[in-house]
């Protein structure tokens, strides 16, 4: 079942809880680069997604292209799946689980 743009927008607004400037700063850290899969040995999928999220967050809703909506839906799905895992029982602050979520624009400690 495909979600409407309004449904994606509402989910995006509630789950992507990092401001563009905060996400930009996070993506520059070694911790950010230390997590995620990188099929080609370069930048991880999550890190690349984080850069795209910053671009989307800086747009107005009316200016979003269809590929933006597709990426937003993908981000929402990723965040939901990883939040459902619950993360580690101790030291969530410094966990790969949190770092990965932050690459996708969600800080679970906020």
FIDREN-240875 format. One record per residue: residue number from 0; residue in one letter; chain; y, x, z of N, C-alpha, C in turn. Coordinates in steps of 0.1 Angstrom, whole numbers. Last residue first. Example, Ala and Ser with C-alpha at 12.3 -4.5 7.8 and 13.67 -1.06 7.14 Angstrom:
<marmars>
(marmar 1 's' 'A' (-22 128 71) (-11 137 71) (0 129 79))
(marmar 0 'a' 'A' (-57 132 78) (-45 123 78) (-33 132 78))
</marmars>
This chain:
<marmars>
(marmar 109 'x' 'A' (122 165 218) (135 158 218) (133 144 223))
(marmar 108 'x' 'A' (98 177 213) (103 178 227) (117 171 228))
(marmar 107 'x' 'A' (91 175 187) (85 166 196) (90 167 210))
(marmar 106 'x' 'A' (112 176 161) (110 183 173) (104 174 184))
(marmar 105 'x' 'A' (108 175 127) (106 167 139) (104 177 151))
(marmar 104 'x' 'A' (109 188 103) (121 181 107) (120 173 120))
(marmar 103 'x' 'A' (88 204 96) (89 191 89) (100 182 95))
(marmar 102 'x' 'A' (90 224 114) (92 228 100) (94 215 91))
(marmar 101 'x' 'A' (83 210 136) (97 213 135) (100 218 120))
(marmar 100 'x' 'A' (55 210 133) (63 197 133) (78 200 130))
(marmar 99 'x' 'A' (50 237 137) (47 231 124) (55 218 123))
(marmar 98 'x' 'A' (58 240 164) (65 248 153) (62 241 139))
(marmar 97 'x' 'A' (39 224 177) (54 220 177) (61 228 166))
(marmar 96 'x' 'A' (16 238 170) (17 224 168) (32 220 167))
(marmar 95 'x' 'A' (20 263 182) (19 262 167) (21 247 163))
(marmar 94 'x' 'A' (41 261 211) (28 259 203) (30 259 188))
(marmar 93 'x' 'A' (60 262 230) (57 274 222) (45 273 214))
(marmar 92 'x' 'A' (59 237 242) (72 242 237) (70 254 227))
(marmar 91 'x' 'A' (35 231 252) (38 225 239) (50 232 233))
(marmar 90 'x' 'A' (19 242 274) (29 250 267) (32 244 253))
(marmar 89 'x' 'A' (-11 223 272) (-1 231 280) (8 239 270))
(marmar 88 'x' 'A' (-25 207 255) (-23 202 268) (-13 210 276))
(marmar 87 'x' 'A' (-11 205 221) (-19 212 232) (-16 206 245))
(marmar 86 'x' 'A' (-10 173 203) (-6 187 206) (-14 192 217))
(marmar 85 'x' 'A' (-15 148 193) (-11 149 207) (-7 163 211))
(marmar 84 'x' 'A' (-22 137 169) (-31 147 174) (-27 150 189))
(marmar 83 'x' 'A' (-1 121 162) (-13 115 167) (-23 124 173))
(marmar 82 'x' 'A' (17 140 151) (20 134 165) (7 127 171))
(marmar 81 'x' 'A' (4 143 127) (4 154 136) (8 149 150))
(marmar 80 'x' 'A' (8 118 114) (-5 124 116) (-6 134 127))
(marmar 79 'x' 'A' (37 116 114) (28 106 121) (14 112 124))
(marmar 78 'x' 'A' (44 138 98) (48 137 112) (39 128 120))
(marmar 77 'x' 'A' (32 130 73) (28 143 80) (31 142 95))
(marmar 76 'x' 'A' (45 106 68) (31 106 69) (26 118 77))
(marmar 75 'x' 'A' (72 116 65) (69 106 75) (54 106 78))
(marmar 74 'x' 'A' (68 132 43) (72 138 55) (69 128 67))
(marmar 73 'x' 'A' (62 113 23) (52 124 26) (55 130 40))
(marmar 72 'x' 'A' (86 99 22) (73 92 26) (63 102 30))
(marmar 71 'x' 'A' (103 120 13) (105 114 26) (93 106 31))
(marmar 70 'x' 'A' (92 124 -13) (91 134 -3) (93 129 11))
(marmar 69 'x' 'A' (99 99 -25) (85 104 -24) (83 114 -13))
(marmar 68 'x' 'A' (127 100 -23) (120 90 -16) (105 94 -14))
(marmar 67 'x' 'A' (131 122 -40) (135 123 -26) (128 113 -18))
(marmar 66 'x' 'A' (123 111 -64) (115 122 -59) (119 125 -44))
(marmar 65 'x' 'A' (143 92 -68) (129 87 -65) (121 98 -60))
(marmar 64 'x' 'A' (173 102 -50) (165 100 -62) (150 96 -58))
(marmar 63 'x' 'A' (200 90 -31) (186 95 -31) (179 92 -44))
(marmar 62 'x' 'A' (225 79 -28) (224 90 -38) (209 96 -39))
(marmar 61 'x' 'A' (224 61 -8) (226 56 -22) (224 67 -32))
(marmar 60 'x' 'A' (223 78 14) (211 69 11) (212 65 -4))
(marmar 59 'x' 'A' (236 110 8) (238 96 13) (226 88 7))
(marmar 58 'x' 'A' (223 141 19) (226 132 9) (229 118 16))
(marmar 57 'x' 'A' (213 158 38) (227 159 35) (232 150 24))
(marmar 56 'x' 'A' (186 153 39) (194 148 50) (209 149 47))
(marmar 55 'x' 'A' (178 167 16) (178 152 16) (187 147 27))
(marmar 54 'x' 'A' (181 193 24) (188 188 12) (189 173 13))
(marmar 53 'x' 'A' (163 194 46) (177 197 48) (186 191 36))
(marmar 52 'x' 'A' (139 189 32) (144 179 42) (159 181 44))
(marmar 51 'x' 'A' (136 213 18) (139 201 11) (144 190 20))
(marmar 50 'x' 'A' (131 230 39) (143 233 31) (146 220 23))
(marmar 49 'x' 'A' (107 218 48) (118 219 57) (131 221 49))
(marmar 48 'x' 'A' (89 224 27) (93 210 29) (106 210 38))
(marmar 47 'x' 'A' (87 251 31) (93 247 18) (98 232 20))
(marmar 46 'x' 'A' (73 250 55) (86 257 54) (93 252 42))
(marmar 45 'x' 'A' (49 237 47) (59 231 57) (72 237 57))
(marmar 44 'x' 'A' (38 255 29) (41 242 25) (51 235 34))
(marmar 43 'x' 'A' (51 289 33) (42 278 36) (47 264 31))
(marmar 42 'x' 'A' (56 314 9) (62 304 18) (52 293 20))
(marmar 41 'x' 'A' (27 330 -1) (42 331 1) (46 321 12))
(marmar 40 'x' 'A' (1 326 -7) (4 337 2) (19 339 5))
(marmar 39 'x' 'A' (-4 303 -20) (-1 315 -28) (2 327 -20))
(marmar 38 'x' 'A' (-8 285 1) (-18 287 -9) (-16 299 -17))
(marmar 37 'x' 'A' (-1 285 32) (6 290 20) (-5 294 10))
(marmar 36 'x' 'A' (2 264 60) (-6 270 50) (2 274 38))
(marmar 35 'x' 'A' (17 272 92) (15 265 80) (6 272 70))
(marmar 34 'x' 'A' (38 296 109) (29 285 108) (28 279 95))
(marmar 33 'x' 'A' (58 315 109) (45 319 114) (34 308 113))
(marmar 32 'x' 'A' (83 307 103) (75 313 92) (61 316 96))
(marmar 31 'x' 'A' (91 299 128) (90 289 117) (81 294 106))
(marmar 30 'x' 'A' (92 323 141) (83 312 146) (81 302 135))
(marmar 29 'x' 'A' (113 336 129) (100 341 127) (89 331 131))
(marmar 28 'x' 'A' (139 314 116) (132 321 127) (118 326 122))
(marmar 27 'x' 'A' (151 298 97) (153 312 96) (146 320 107))
(marmar 26 'x' 'A' (145 272 104) (138 278 93) (140 293 91))
(marmar 25 'x' 'A' (164 268 125) (150 269 128) (142 276 117))
(marmar 24 'x' 'A' (188 265 109) (186 276 119) (172 278 122))
(marmar 23 'x' 'A' (181 241 95) (184 253 88) (182 265 97))
(marmar 22 'x' 'A' (179 223 117) (167 226 109) (169 239 101))
(marmar 21 'x' 'A' (205 223 125) (195 227 135) (182 231 127))
(marmar 20 'x' 'A' (217 212 102) (221 225 107) (211 231 117))
(marmar 19 'x' 'A' (205 186 101) (203 196 90) (207 210 95))
(marmar 18 'x' 'A' (188 177 131) (200 177 123) (199 188 112))
(marmar 17 'x' 'A' (157 162 137) (165 174 137) (177 173 127))
(marmar 16 'x' 'A' (141 140 135) (151 140 145) (159 153 147))
(marmar 15 'x' 'A' (125 120 117) (131 132 114) (143 134 123))
(marmar 14 'x' 'A' (119 94 128) (110 105 129) (116 119 127))
(marmar 13 'x' 'A' (138 75 122) (133 76 136) (125 88 138))
(marmar 12 'x' 'A' (144 78 96) (155 79 105) (150 81 120))
(marmar 11 'x' 'A' (119 74 84) (125 87 83) (136 89 94))
(marmar 10 'x' 'A' (116 46 89) (106 56 95) (113 70 95))
(marmar 9 'x' 'A' (138 36 74) (137 34 88) (127 44 95))
(marmar 8 'x' 'A' (130 46 48) (143 50 54) (142 48 70))
(marmar 7 'x' 'A' (106 32 43) (106 47 44) (119 51 51))
(marmar 6 'x' 'A' (117 6 43) (107 10 53) (106 25 55))
(marmar 5 'x' 'A' (134 7 21) (139 4 34) (130 8 45))
(marmar 4 'x' 'A' (116 13 0) (126 23 4) (132 20 18))
(marmar 3 'x' 'A' (84 1 10) (97 0 3) (106 11 8))
(marmar 2 'x' 'A' (51 17 5) (62 12 14) (75 11 5))
(marmar 1 'x' 'A' (21 7 -9) (33 14 -10) (44 8 -2))
(marmar 0 'x' 'A' (-12 8 0) (0 0 0) (13 9 0))
</marmars>
